[in-house]
Amino acid sequence: MALTIISFFGGYAVFGRNGAMAYGEYQGQLVARAADYAELDRKRAVLRNRVALLDPRHANPDMVDEMVRKELNVAHPDEMIVPLK
């Protein structure tokens, strides 16, 4: 009886959901999550830069002009608008 119980727990430690065989899958998930986090950090840095450029104390005039034209769809009749995306 004791041998059966030890075998059961030993088998679960190797082949179970959190066992030694699942370690490779967890490593793969860890690498994928690290790549996702790196992409999110890059996007956060871009957004942080845009927010800094729109700081009310010293706003970047080019950034303000770009956002006003984009949001209000305002342009002079002699301007040519070239969408970047």
PDB file as gemmi writes it, atoms N, CA and C in Angstrom:
CRYST1    1.000    1.000    1.000  90.00  90.00  90.00 P 1                      
ATOM      1  N   MET A   1       0.833  -1.193   0.000  1.00  0.00           N  
ATOM      2  CA  MET A   1       0.000   0.000   0.000  1.00  0.00           C  
ATOM      3  C   MET A   1       0.876   1.254   0.000  1.00  0.00           C  
ATOM      4  N   ALA A   2       1.905   1.262   0.836  1.00  0.00           N  
ATOM      5  CA  ALA A   2       2.801   2.415   0.908  1.00  0.00           C  
ATOM      6  C   ALA A   2       3.530   2.611  -0.406  1.00  0.00           C  
ATOM      7  N   LEU A   3       3.918   1.512  -1.050  1.00  0.00           N  
ATOM      8  CA  LEU A   3       4.614   1.606  -2.337  1.00  0.00           C  
ATOM      9  C   LEU A   3       3.712   2.208  -3.410  1.00  0.00           C  
ATOM     10  N   THR A   4       2.447   1.882  -3.371  1.00  0.00           N  
ATOM     11  CA  THR A   4       1.486   2.445  -4.325  1.00  0.00           C  
ATOM     12  C   THR A   4       1.344   3.948  -4.107  1.00  0.00           C  
ATOM     13  N   ILE A   5       1.259   4.375  -2.889  1.00  0.00           N  
ATOM     14  CA  ILE A   5       1.120   5.807  -2.585  1.00  0.00           C  
ATOM     15  C   ILE A   5       2.383   6.557  -2.983  1.00  0.00           C  
ATOM     16  N   ILE A   6       3.532   6.005  -2.684  1.00  0.00           N  
ATOM     17  CA  ILE A   6       4.797   6.642  -3.065  1.00  0.00           C  
ATOM     18  C   ILE A   6       4.921   6.703  -4.581  1.00  0.00           C  
ATOM     19  N   SER A   7       4.518   5.640  -5.264  1.00  0.00           N  
ATOM     20  CA  SER A   7       4.564   5.626  -6.737  1.00  0.00           C  
ATOM     21  C   SER A   7       3.632   6.686  -7.319  1.00  0.00           C  
ATOM     22  N   PHE A   8       2.457   6.807  -6.732  1.00  0.00           N  
ATOM     23  CA  PHE A   8       1.495   7.800  -7.218  1.00  0.00           C  
ATOM     24  C   PHE A   8       2.068   9.214  -7.112  1.00  0.00           C  
ATOM     25  N   PHE A   9       2.581   9.566  -5.942  1.00  0.00           N  
ATOM     26  CA  PHE A   9       3.117  10.910  -5.755  1.00  0.00           C  
ATOM     27  C   PHE A   9       4.396  11.122  -6.559  1.00  0.00           C  
ATOM     28  N   GLY A  10       5.198  10.084  -6.689  1.00  0.00           N  
ATOM     29  CA  GLY A  10       6.402  10.186  -7.514  1.00  0.00           C  
ATOM     30  C   GLY A  10       6.056  10.407  -8.978  1.00  0.00           C  
ATOM     31  N   GLY A  11       5.067   9.671  -9.464  1.00  0.00           N  
ATOM     32  CA  GLY A  11       4.620   9.848 -10.853  1.00  0.00           C  
ATOM     33  C   GLY A  11       4.029  11.227 -11.081  1.00  0.00           C  
ATOM     34  N   TYR A  12       3.285  11.703 -10.118  1.00  0.00           N  
ATOM     35  CA  TYR A  12       2.708  13.042 -10.245  1.00  0.00           C  
ATOM     36  C   TYR A  12       3.795  14.115 -10.223  1.00  0.00           C  
ATOM     37  N   ALA A  13       4.851  13.887  -9.442  1.00  0.00           N  
ATOM     38  CA  ALA A  13       5.949  14.858  -9.384  1.00  0.00           C  
ATOM     39  C   ALA A  13       6.691  14.935 -10.719  1.00  0.00           C  
ATOM     40  N   VAL A  14       6.691  13.862 -11.482  1.00  0.00           N  
ATOM     41  CA  VAL A  14       7.395  13.850 -12.763  1.00  0.00           C  
ATOM     42  C   VAL A  14       6.448  14.205 -13.907  1.00  0.00           C  
ATOM     43  N   PHE A  15       5.287  13.570 -13.963  1.00  0.00           N  
ATOM     44  CA  PHE A  15       4.384  13.718 -15.104  1.00  0.00           C  
ATOM     45  C   PHE A  15       3.170  14.596 -14.842  1.00  0.00           C  
ATOM     46  N   GLY A  16       3.023  15.122 -13.660  1.00  0.00           N  
ATOM     47  CA  GLY A  16       1.851  15.914 -13.306  1.00  0.00           C  
ATOM     48  C   GLY A  16       1.839  17.288 -13.973  1.00  0.00           C  
ATOM     49  N   ARG A  17       0.780  18.014 -13.702  1.00  0.00           N  
ATOM     50  CA  ARG A  17       0.599  19.333 -14.308  1.00  0.00           C  
ATOM     51  C   ARG A  17       1.725  20.289 -13.932  1.00  0.00           C  
ATOM     52  N   ASN A  18       2.237  20.197 -12.735  1.00  0.00           N  
ATOM     53  CA  ASN A  18       3.342  21.031 -12.271  1.00  0.00           C  
ATOM     54  C   ASN A  18       4.624  20.226 -12.099  1.00  0.00           C  
ATOM     55  N   GLY A  19       4.702  19.099 -12.747  1.00  0.00           N  
ATOM     56  CA  GLY A  19       5.846  18.216 -12.578  1.00  0.00           C  
ATOM     57  C   GLY A  19       7.054  18.627 -13.404  1.00  0.00           C  
ATOM     58  N   ALA A  20       8.047  17.764 -13.363  1.00  0.00           N  
ATOM     59  CA  ALA A  20       9.312  18.043 -14.043  1.00  0.00           C  
ATOM     60  C   ALA A  20       9.144  18.104 -15.557  1.00  0.00           C  
ATOM     61  N   MET A  21       8.230  17.337 -16.124  1.00  0.00           N  
ATOM     62  CA  MET A  21       8.032  17.343 -17.576  1.00  0.00           C  
ATOM     63  C   MET A  21       7.384  18.646 -18.056  1.00  0.00           C  
ATOM     64  N   ALA A  22       6.667  19.333 -17.189  1.00  0.00           N  
ATOM     65  CA  ALA A  22       6.014  20.593 -17.556  1.00  0.00           C  
ATOM     66  C   ALA A  22       6.969  21.773 -17.484  1.00  0.00           C  
ATOM     67  N   TYR A  23       8.169  21.559 -17.004  1.00  0.00           N  
ATOM     68  CA  TYR A  23       9.140  22.644 -16.839  1.00  0.00           C  
ATOM     69  C   TYR A  23       9.477  23.305 -18.176  1.00  0.00           C  
ATOM     70  N   GLY A  24       9.650  22.533 -19.225  1.00  0.00           N  
ATOM     71  CA  GLY A  24       9.961  23.087 -20.549  1.00  0.00           C  
ATOM     72  C   GLY A  24       8.846  23.971 -21.073  1.00  0.00           C  
ATOM     73  N   GLU A  25       7.617  23.547 -20.851  1.00  0.00           N  
ATOM     74  CA  GLU A  25       6.476  24.356 -21.284  1.00  0.00           C  
ATOM     75  C   GLU A  25       6.429  25.681 -20.525  1.00  0.00           C  
ATOM     76  N   TYR A  26       6.722  25.626 -19.240  1.00  0.00           N  
ATOM     77  CA  TYR A  26       6.747  26.854 -18.441  1.00  0.00           C  
ATOM     78  C   TYR A  26       7.867  27.790 -18.902  1.00  0.00           C  
ATOM     79  N   GLN A  27       8.988  27.230 -19.283  1.00  0.00           N  
ATOM     80  CA  GLN A  27      10.086  28.058 -19.791  1.00  0.00           C  
ATOM     81  C   GLN A  27       9.677  28.743 -21.098  1.00  0.00           C  
ATOM     82  N   GLY A  28       8.987  28.017 -21.967  1.00  0.00           N  
ATOM     83  CA  GLY A  28       8.498  28.609 -23.212  1.00  0.00           C  
ATOM     84  C   GLY A  28       7.509  29.732 -22.964  1.00  0.00           C  
ATOM     85  N   GLN A  29       6.621  29.526 -22.008  1.00  0.00           N  
ATOM     86  CA  GLN A  29       5.658  30.570 -21.655  1.00  0.00           C  
ATOM     87  C   GLN A  29       6.360  31.781 -21.069  1.00  0.00           C  
ATOM     88  N   LEU A  30       7.405  31.539 -20.302  1.00  0.00           N  
ATOM     89  CA  LEU A  30       8.165  32.635 -19.708  1.00  0.00           C  
ATOM     90  C   LEU A  30       8.837  33.483 -20.781  1.00  0.00           C  
ATOM     91  N   VAL A  31       9.400  32.850 -21.787  1.00  0.00           N  
ATOM     92  CA  VAL A  31      10.041  33.572 -22.888  1.00  0.00           C  
ATOM     93  C   VAL A  31       9.008  34.381 -23.670  1.00  0.00           C  
ATOM     94  N   ALA A  32       7.841  33.779 -23.920  1.00  0.00           N  
ATOM     95  CA  ALA A  32       6.781  34.488 -24.651  1.00  0.00           C  
ATOM     96  C   ALA A  32       6.290  35.696 -23.855  1.00  0.00           C  
ATOM     97  N   ARG A  33       6.126  35.531 -22.558  1.00  0.00           N  
ATOM     98  CA  ARG A  33       5.676  36.658 -21.731  1.00  0.00           C  
ATOM     99  C   ARG A  33       6.734  37.752 -21.673  1.00  0.00           C  
ATOM    100  N   ALA A  34       7.992  37.382 -21.632  1.00  0.00           N  
ATOM    101  CA  ALA A  34       9.059  38.385 -21.619  1.00  0.00           C  
ATOM    102  C   ALA A  34       9.036  39.201 -22.905  1.00  0.00           C  
ATOM    103  N   ALA A  35       8.766  38.553 -24.035  1.00  0.00           N  
ATOM    104  CA  ALA A  35       8.664  39.283 -25.305  1.00  0.00           C  
ATOM    105  C   ALA A  35       7.456  40.219 -25.288  1.00  0.00           C  
ATOM    106  N   ASP A  36       6.338  39.744 -24.737  1.00  0.00           N  
ATOM    107  CA  ASP A  36       5.146  40.596 -24.633  1.00  0.00           C  
ATOM    108  C   ASP A  36       5.425  41.811 -23.748  1.00  0.00           C  
ATOM    109  N   TYR A  37       6.095  41.592 -22.633  1.00  0.00           N  
ATOM    110  CA  TYR A  37       6.403  42.689 -21.722  1.00  0.00           C  
ATOM    111  C   TYR A  37       7.367  43.689 -22.365  1.00  0.00           C  
ATOM    112  N   ALA A  38       8.306  43.207 -23.149  1.00  0.00           N  
ATOM    113  CA  ALA A  38       9.232  44.109 -23.839  1.00  0.00           C  
ATOM    114  C   ALA A  38       8.478  44.994 -24.829  1.00  0.00           C  
ATOM    115  N   GLU A  39       7.526  44.413 -25.546  1.00  0.00           N  
ATOM    116  CA  GLU A  39       6.720  45.194 -26.484  1.00  0.00           C  
ATOM    117  C   GLU A  39       5.863  46.220 -25.739  1.00  0.00           C  
ATOM    118  N   LEU A  40       5.280  45.827 -24.623  1.00  0.00           N  
ATOM    119  CA  LEU A  40       4.491  46.764 -23.824  1.00  0.00           C  
ATOM    120  C   LEU A  40       5.360  47.879 -23.247  1.00  0.00           C  
ATOM    121  N   ASP A  41       6.572  47.554 -22.838  1.00  0.00           N  
ATOM    122  CA  ASP A  41       7.483  48.588 -22.339  1.00  0.00           C  
ATOM    123  C   ASP A  41       7.837  49.586 -23.441  1.00  0.00           C  
ATOM    124  N   ARG A  42       8.005  49.082 -24.672  1.00  0.00           N  
ATOM    125  CA  ARG A  42       8.302  49.981 -25.792  1.00  0.00           C  
ATOM    126  C   ARG A  42       7.114  50.914 -26.047  1.00  0.00           C  
ATOM    127  N   LYS A  43       5.911  50.360 -26.050  1.00  0.00           N  
ATOM    128  CA  LYS A  43       4.726  51.185 -26.266  1.00  0.00           C  
ATOM    129  C   LYS A  43       4.552  52.197 -25.129  1.00  0.00           C  
ATOM    130  N   ARG A  44       4.837  51.780 -23.898  1.00  0.00           N  
ATOM    131  CA  ARG A  44       4.730  52.686 -22.766  1.00  0.00           C  
ATOM    132  C   ARG A  44       5.729  53.832 -22.885  1.00  0.00           C  
ATOM    133  N   ALA A  45       6.929  53.546 -23.373  1.00  0.00           N  
ATOM    134  CA  ALA A  45       7.931  54.600 -23.551  1.00  0.00           C  
ATOM    135  C   ALA A  45       7.477  55.605 -24.609  1.00  0.00           C  
ATOM    136  N   VAL A  46       6.860  55.122 -25.682  1.00  0.00           N  
ATOM    137  CA  VAL A  46       6.351  56.026 -26.718  1.00  0.00           C  
ATOM    138  C   VAL A  46       5.247  56.914 -26.145  1.00  0.00           C  
ATOM    139  N   LEU A  47       4.331  56.311 -25.396  1.00  0.00           N  
ATOM    140  CA  LEU A  47       3.250  57.097 -24.794  1.00  0.00           C  
ATOM    141  C   LEU A  47       3.780  58.086 -23.759  1.00  0.00           C  
ATOM    142  N   ARG A  48       4.770  57.653 -22.980  1.00  0.00           N  
ATOM    143  CA  ARG A  48       5.365  58.554 -21.982  1.00  0.00           C  
ATOM    144  C   ARG A  48       6.001  59.761 -22.675  1.00  0.00           C  
ATOM    145  N   ASN A  49       6.639  59.535 -23.809  1.00  0.00           N  
ATOM    146  CA  ASN A  49       7.249  60.634 -24.564  1.00  0.00           C  
ATOM    147  C   ASN A  49       6.179  61.586 -25.092  1.00  0.00           C  
ATOM    148  N   ARG A  50       5.087  61.044 -25.612  1.00  0.00           N  
ATOM    149  CA  ARG A  50       4.017  61.900 -26.134  1.00  0.00           C  
ATOM    150  C   ARG A  50       3.388  62.719 -25.013  1.00  0.00           C  
ATOM    151  N   VAL A  51       3.198  62.119 -23.857  1.00  0.00           N  
ATOM    152  CA  VAL A  51       2.633  62.847 -22.722  1.00  0.00           C  
ATOM    153  C   VAL A  51       3.576  63.955 -22.284  1.00  0.00           C  
ATOM    154  N   ALA A  52       4.869  63.673 -22.273  1.00  0.00           N  
ATOM    155  CA  ALA A  52       5.838  64.696 -21.883  1.00  0.00           C  
ATOM    156  C   ALA A  52       5.829  65.859 -22.875  1.00  0.00           C  
ATOM    157  N   LEU A  53       5.617  65.559 -24.153  1.00  0.00           N  
ATOM    158  CA  LEU A  53       5.568  66.628 -25.157  1.00  0.00           C  
ATOM    159  C   LEU A  53       4.311  67.481 -25.035  1.00  0.00           C  
ATOM    160  N   LEU A  54       3.276  66.949 -24.403  1.00  0.00           N  
ATOM    161  CA  LEU A  54       2.020  67.685 -24.236  1.00  0.00           C  
ATOM    162  C   LEU A  54       1.865  68.283 -22.845  1.00  0.00           C  
ATOM    163  N   ASP A  55       2.914  68.317 -22.070  1.00  0.00           N  
ATOM    164  CA  ASP A  55       2.874  68.895 -20.730  1.00  0.00           C  
ATOM    165  C   ASP A  55       2.433  70.359 -20.824  1.00  0.00           C  
ATOM    166  N   PRO A  56       1.399  70.766 -20.092  1.00  0.00           N  
ATOM    167  CA  PRO A  56       0.880  72.133 -20.207  1.00  0.00           C  
ATOM    168  C   PRO A  56       1.907  73.221 -19.869  1.00  0.00           C  
ATOM    169  N   ARG A  57       2.888  72.919 -19.064  1.00  0.00           N  
ATOM    170  CA  ARG A  57       3.872  73.935 -18.692  1.00  0.00           C  
ATOM    171  C   ARG A  57       4.819  74.272 -19.840  1.00  0.00           C  
ATOM    172  N   HIS A  58       5.111  73.300 -20.672  1.00  0.00           N  
ATOM    173  CA  HIS A  58       6.011  73.553 -21.812  1.00  0.00           C  
ATOM    174  C   HIS A  58       5.674  72.572 -22.939  1.00  0.00           C  
ATOM    175  N   ALA A  59       4.513  72.759 -23.553  1.00  0.00           N  
ATOM    176  CA  ALA A  59       4.047  71.874 -24.618  1.00  0.00           C  
ATOM    177  C   ALA A  59       4.841  72.103 -25.893  1.00  0.00           C  
ATOM    178  N   ASN A  60       5.106  71.029 -26.595  1.00  0.00           N  
ATOM    179  CA  ASN A  60       5.788  71.103 -27.877  1.00  0.00           C  
ATOM    180  C   ASN A  60       4.788  71.614 -28.916  1.00  0.00           C  
ATOM    181  N   PRO A  61       5.053  72.747 -29.554  1.00  0.00           N  
ATOM    182  CA  PRO A  61       4.081  73.313 -30.505  1.00  0.00           C  
ATOM    183  C   PRO A  61       3.780  72.386 -31.676  1.00  0.00           C  
ATOM    184  N   ASP A  62       4.759  71.648 -32.150  1.00  0.00           N  
ATOM    185  CA  ASP A  62       4.519  70.740 -33.275  1.00  0.00           C  
ATOM    186  C   ASP A  62       3.565  69.612 -32.877  1.00  0.00           C  
ATOM    187  N   MET A  63       3.750  69.084 -31.677  1.00  0.00           N  
ATOM    188  CA  MET A  63       2.881  68.003 -31.210  1.00  0.00           C  
ATOM    189  C   MET A  63       1.462  68.514 -30.997  1.00  0.00           C  
ATOM    190  N   VAL A  64       1.326  69.692 -30.430  1.00  0.00           N  
ATOM    191  CA  VAL A  64       0.000  70.271 -30.208  1.00  0.00           C  
ATOM    192  C   VAL A  64      -0.687  70.513 -31.548  1.00  0.00           C  
ATOM    193  N   ASP A  65       0.034  71.067 -32.511  1.00  0.00           N  
ATOM    194  CA  ASP A  65      -0.521  71.333 -33.837  1.00  0.00           C  
ATOM    195  C   ASP A  65      -0.953  70.026 -34.505  1.00  0.00           C  
ATOM    196  N   GLU A  66      -0.124  68.999 -34.397  1.00  0.00           N  
ATOM    197  CA  GLU A  66      -0.459  67.698 -34.992  1.00  0.00           C  
ATOM    198  C   GLU A  66      -1.730  67.121 -34.386  1.00  0.00           C  
ATOM    199  N   MET A  67      -1.852  67.195 -33.063  1.00  0.00           N  
ATOM    200  CA  MET A  67      -3.034  66.629 -32.419  1.00  0.00           C  
ATOM    201  C   MET A  67      -4.295  67.428 -32.724  1.00  0.00           C  
ATOM    202  N   VAL A  68      -4.177  68.746 -32.781  1.00  0.00           N  
ATOM    203  CA  VAL A  68      -5.350  69.571 -33.095  1.00  0.00           C  
ATOM    204  C   VAL A  68      -5.826  69.272 -34.510  1.00  0.00           C  
ATOM    205  N   ARG A  69      -4.916  69.205 -35.438  1.00  0.00           N  
ATOM    206  CA  ARG A  69      -5.311  68.913 -36.820  1.00  0.00           C  
ATOM    207  C   ARG A  69      -5.911  67.512 -36.946  1.00  0.00           C  
ATOM    208  N   LYS A  70      -5.369  66.564 -36.219  1.00  0.00           N  
ATOM    209  CA  LYS A  70      -5.876  65.196 -36.290  1.00  0.00           C  
ATOM    210  C   LYS A  70      -7.267  65.091 -35.664  1.00  0.00           C  
ATOM    211  N   GLU A  71      -7.455  65.688 -34.492  1.00  0.00           N  
ATOM    212  CA  GLU A  71      -8.724  65.560 -33.781  1.00  0.00           C  
ATOM    213  C   GLU A  71      -9.832  66.403 -34.410  1.00  0.00           C  
ATOM    214  N   LEU A  72      -9.499  67.603 -34.856  1.00  0.00           N  
ATOM    215  CA  LEU A  72     -10.528  68.503 -35.379  1.00  0.00           C  
ATOM    216  C   LEU A  72     -10.658  68.458 -36.888  1.00  0.00           C  
ATOM    217  N   ASN A  73      -9.741  67.720 -37.529  1.00  0.00           N  
ATOM    218  CA  ASN A  73      -9.750  67.607 -38.987  1.00  0.00           C  
ATOM    219  C   ASN A  73      -9.708  68.990 -39.636  1.00  0.00           C  
ATOM    220  N   VAL A  74      -8.753  69.811 -39.189  1.00  0.00           N  
ATOM    221  CA  VAL A  74      -8.621  71.190 -39.637  1.00  0.00           C  
ATOM    222  C   VAL A  74      -7.359  71.313 -40.489  1.00  0.00           C  
ATOM    223  N   ALA A  75      -7.492  71.954 -41.637  1.00  0.00           N  
ATOM    224  CA  ALA A  75      -6.339  72.218 -42.494  1.00  0.00           C  
ATOM    225  C   ALA A  75      -6.650  73.441 -43.344  1.00  0.00           C  
ATOM    226  N   HIS A  76      -5.602  74.148 -43.745  1.00  0.00           N  
ATOM    227  CA  HIS A  76      -5.777  75.282 -44.651  1.00  0.00           C  
ATOM    228  C   HIS A  76      -6.043  74.756 -46.059  1.00  0.00           C  
ATOM    229  N   PRO A  77      -6.721  75.550 -46.890  1.00  0.00           N  
ATOM    230  CA  PRO A  77      -7.052  75.074 -48.243  1.00  0.00           C  
ATOM    231  C   PRO A  77      -5.814  74.777 -49.099  1.00  0.00           C  
ATOM    232  N   ASP A  78      -4.699  75.439 -48.832  1.00  0.00           N  
ATOM    233  CA  ASP A  78      -3.517  75.218 -49.678  1.00  0.00           C  
ATOM    234  C   ASP A  78      -2.570  74.158 -49.106  1.00  0.00           C  
ATOM    235  N   GLU A  79      -2.973  73.482 -48.026  1.00  0.00           N  
ATOM    236  CA  GLU A  79      -2.124  72.457 -47.431  1.00  0.00           C  
ATOM    237  C   GLU A  79      -2.420  71.089 -48.029  1.00  0.00           C  
ATOM    238  N   MET A  80      -1.374  70.301 -48.133  1.00  0.00           N  
ATOM    239  CA  MET A  80      -1.540  68.922 -48.570  1.00  0.00           C  
ATOM    240  C   MET A  80      -1.272  68.022 -47.357  1.00  0.00           C  
ATOM    241  N   ILE A  81      -2.222  67.175 -47.032  1.00  0.00           N  
ATOM    242  CA  ILE A  81      -2.084  66.300 -45.872  1.00  0.00           C  
ATOM    243  C   ILE A  81      -1.682  64.923 -46.357  1.00  0.00           C  
ATOM    244  N   VAL A  82      -0.588  64.421 -45.789  1.00  0.00           N  
ATOM    245  CA  VAL A  82      -0.076  63.108 -46.146  1.00  0.00           C  
ATOM    246  C   VAL A  82      -0.202  62.207 -44.928  1.00  0.00           C  
ATOM    247  N   PRO A  83      -1.149  61.251 -44.948  1.00  0.00           N  
ATOM    248  CA  PRO A  83      -1.281  60.361 -43.796  1.00  0.00           C  
ATOM    249  C   PRO A  83      -0.087  59.409 -43.707  1.00  0.00           C  
ATOM    250  N   LEU A  84       0.424  59.216 -42.493  1.00  0.00           N  
ATOM    251  CA  LEU A  84       1.581  58.361 -42.298  1.00  0.00           C  
ATOM    252  C   LEU A  84       1.176  56.911 -42.045  1.00  0.00           C  
ATOM    253  N   LYS A  85      -0.038  56.666 -41.631  1.00  0.00           N  
ATOM    254  CA  LYS A  85      -0.478  55.288 -41.357  1.00  0.00           C  
ATOM    255  C   LYS A  85      -1.703  54.971 -42.126  1.00  0.00           C  
TER     256      LYS A  85                                                      
END                                                                             
